[in-house]
């Protein structure tokens, strides 16, 4: 349908799941490392608490990746039966069996280790969780780096690595950032200690997009086709950069100042701007990753833009509902 | 006027460069579409990488 194949949807799921598992491992490790380095006990506790909460999106990402890999294995069997697929799609499918086994082993051992660590004594749990996140990041980074296999380590293969692995630092980190915002929202302690790190997190997102630009430079000329998809993707990247400056710059600083001043939330137009800007960020990254997973979409530029706008409205409505629920919850807490 | 940084008046140098990169990237698309000329597009990407470098250096 619309030039899309089911296996491409699974590839999107795998990319999304791994990006999220990788990003949560990265930030879980960072916060646990910091918790062992700071002298302030309250700050260390905030870091540990946030790192523990990151296990939720970590396992969410792992579950999505697992389901997608199982789907991909059946798609690989179909492709071997002679269904016509374009070369790069064959390369992508050819990589599936080689990375599937390591992923299944990783999933099983990570789950066993996680359960064992939950039963471990509290005193050494922080160090054990830290090691867990570091090991998970290393494995996920390896697995996500091979979305396709050309048969040799040439420029194209390096492009695949950069073009895929950057999702940990971009898509995955953007979702993690939003998750951190949500879990910190109702706790002034978490806000105070987690919000100041948002600028460092946005640095990683900028670097992630830079990795993608550099990887495209490796195949520039060979890989670029002037299709509606190309123009749409470049438009979204342009929007994303402009939005990133506004969100990470003035809005981010305003958010930080609000927390430092002891106020509960951003006020007026700043709150609206933050909601719109945050939604544009998530909309853009999910759209880019989703559209990139499909090679032969038959949409025109206008249709792509319409889909993008529609997805933005859906996410914005979700964000609005969540905000209203948070407000009510907050009012309930004040009443107690 | 709000105290502190407003939307566009007090951006850092790196943020100005990144903002310019985004605008130049969007502006480059008609050139690519009509003439197949990637020069402005490549400039936008270069500008972006330079902006990120400055951002990492906290400029």
Interface residues (C-beta under 8 A of the other chain):
Chain A: X203 X206 X207 X209 X210 X213 X214 X217 X224 X226 X231 X234 X235 X237 X238 X239 X240 X241 X242 X244 X245 X246 X248 X249 X250 X253 X254 X257 X273
Chain B: X4 X5 X6 X7 X8 X10 X11 X12 X15 X18 X19 X21 X22 X23 X25 X26 X29 X32 X33 X36 X38 X41 X45 X48 X49 X51 X52 X55 X56
